[in-house]
Amino acid sequence: MPSLNLISKRLKQLSEIPDKKETIFLEDVRKEFRQDLQHFIFGETLMIKDGKPVIGKNLYKNWLLKIKTKGFDNDI
């Protein structure tokens, strides 16, 4: 199981993605977080760019808020 310090560092990295990237793709998120994000965005309307679904910044930030307030839907 990852240490709390490592989890905190990875959450910080997740929070920095919208500031660093204009377009957020699912592959921009670390593999261990993708399943939770996929469950969160299920049913949402996504754009396609370069043949890959694009996650809107507001949707992504709402997912980060969900993580901070309710946690993950699966074990990290």
C-alpha atoms as a printed R data frame, in Angstrom:
   type eleno elety resid chain resno       x      y       z
1  ATOM     1    CA   MET     A     1   0.000  0.000   0.000
2  ATOM     2    CA   PRO     A     2   1.426  3.414  -0.940
3  ATOM     3    CA   SER     A     3   2.470  5.731   1.862
4  ATOM     4    CA   LEU     A     4   0.350  8.771   2.714
5  ATOM     5    CA   ASN     A     5   3.165 11.021   1.506
6  ATOM     6    CA   LEU     A     6   3.170  9.321  -1.896
7  ATOM     7    CA   ILE     A     7  -0.635  9.534  -2.203
8  ATOM     8    CA   SER     A     8  -0.530 13.212  -1.247
9  ATOM     9    CA   LYS     A     9   2.150 13.875  -3.874
10 ATOM    10    CA   ARG     A    10   0.132 12.078  -6.556
11 ATOM    11    CA   LEU     A    11  -3.025 14.007  -5.658
12 ATOM    12    CA   LYS     A    12  -1.038 17.229  -5.982
13 ATOM    13    CA   GLN     A    13   0.083 16.098  -9.442
14 ATOM    14    CA   LEU     A    14  -3.554 15.447 -10.396
15 ATOM    15    CA   SER     A    15  -4.460 18.977  -9.283
16 ATOM    16    CA   GLU     A    16  -1.726 20.464 -11.485
17 ATOM    17    CA   ILE     A    17  -2.876 18.830 -14.735
18 ATOM    18    CA   PRO     A    18  -5.539 21.453 -15.672
19 ATOM    19    CA   ASP     A    19  -3.016 24.255 -15.152
20 ATOM    20    CA   LYS     A    20  -0.331 22.593 -17.288
21 ATOM    21    CA   LYS     A    21  -2.433 21.182 -20.137
22 ATOM    22    CA   GLU     A    22  -4.875 22.878 -22.445
23 ATOM    23    CA   THR     A    23  -6.453 19.541 -23.390
24 ATOM    24    CA   ILE     A    24  -6.903 16.755 -20.832
25 ATOM    25    CA   PHE     A    25  -6.964 13.178 -22.099
26 ATOM    26    CA   LEU     A    26  -7.670 10.089 -20.014
27 ATOM    27    CA   GLU     A    27  -4.065  8.956 -20.546
28 ATOM    28    CA   ASP     A    28  -2.847 12.152 -18.824
29 ATOM    29    CA   VAL     A    29  -4.106 10.687 -15.541
30 ATOM    30    CA   ARG     A    30  -1.969  8.085 -13.775
31 ATOM    31    CA   LYS     A    31  -3.119  4.540 -14.465
32 ATOM    32    CA   GLU     A    32  -4.242  3.859 -10.886
33 ATOM    33    CA   PHE     A    33  -6.650  6.840 -10.967
34 ATOM    34    CA   ARG     A    34  -8.163  6.240 -14.406
35 ATOM    35    CA   GLN     A    35 -10.827  3.758 -13.334
36 ATOM    36    CA   ASP     A    36 -12.248  6.197 -10.801
37 ATOM    37    CA   LEU     A    37 -12.255  8.994 -13.381
38 ATOM    38    CA   GLN     A    38 -13.932  6.727 -15.947
39 ATOM    39    CA   HIS     A    39 -16.685  5.900 -13.453
40 ATOM    40    CA   PHE     A    40 -17.121  9.604 -12.677
41 ATOM    41    CA   ILE     A    41 -17.409 10.725 -16.309
42 ATOM    42    CA   PHE     A    42 -19.654  7.834 -17.375
43 ATOM    43    CA   GLY     A    43 -22.617  9.268 -19.252
44 ATOM    44    CA   GLU     A    44 -21.071 12.723 -19.704
45 ATOM    45    CA   THR     A    45 -20.700 14.254 -23.150
46 ATOM    46    CA   LEU     A    46 -17.067 14.292 -24.215
47 ATOM    47    CA   MET     A    47 -15.359 15.823 -27.236
48 ATOM    48    CA   ILE     A    48 -12.982 13.826 -29.431
49 ATOM    49    CA   LYS     A    49  -9.577 15.204 -30.395
50 ATOM    50    CA   ASP     A    50  -6.939 13.210 -32.275
51 ATOM    51    CA   GLY     A    51  -9.226 10.181 -31.972
52 ATOM    52    CA   LYS     A    52  -9.211 10.314 -28.150
53 ATOM    53    CA   PRO     A    53 -11.909 11.542 -25.754
54 ATOM    54    CA   VAL     A    54 -11.163 14.922 -24.193
55 ATOM    55    CA   ILE     A    55 -12.127 15.549 -20.572
56 ATOM    56    CA   GLY     A    56 -13.342 19.100 -20.029
57 ATOM    57    CA   LYS     A    57 -11.537 21.121 -17.367
58 ATOM    58    CA   ASN     A    58 -14.725 21.743 -15.373
59 ATOM    59    CA   LEU     A    59 -15.589 18.038 -15.400
60 ATOM    60    CA   TYR     A    60 -12.018 17.211 -14.347
61 ATOM    61    CA   LYS     A    61 -12.102 19.767 -11.526
62 ATOM    62    CA   ASN     A    62 -15.442 18.360 -10.347
63 ATOM    63    CA   TRP     A    63 -13.798 14.920 -10.216
64 ATOM    64    CA   LEU     A    64 -10.930 16.343  -8.125
65 ATOM    65    CA   LEU     A    65 -13.471 17.903  -5.762
66 ATOM    66    CA   LYS     A    66 -15.235 14.536  -5.460
67 ATOM    67    CA   ILE     A    67 -11.916 12.866  -4.583
68 ATOM    68    CA   LYS     A    68 -11.166 15.457  -1.913
69 ATOM    69    CA   THR     A    69 -14.614 15.284  -0.333
70 ATOM    70    CA   LYS     A    70 -15.769 11.688  -0.849
71 ATOM    71    CA   GLY     A    71 -12.624  9.746  -1.774
72 ATOM    72    CA   PHE     A    72 -12.103  7.187  -4.513
73 ATOM    73    CA   ASP     A    73 -14.558  4.595  -5.786
74 ATOM    74    CA   ASN     A    74 -11.813  1.953  -5.812
75 ATOM    75    CA   ASP     A    75  -8.682  1.164  -3.826
76 ATOM    76    CA   ILE     A    76  -5.554  3.042  -4.780
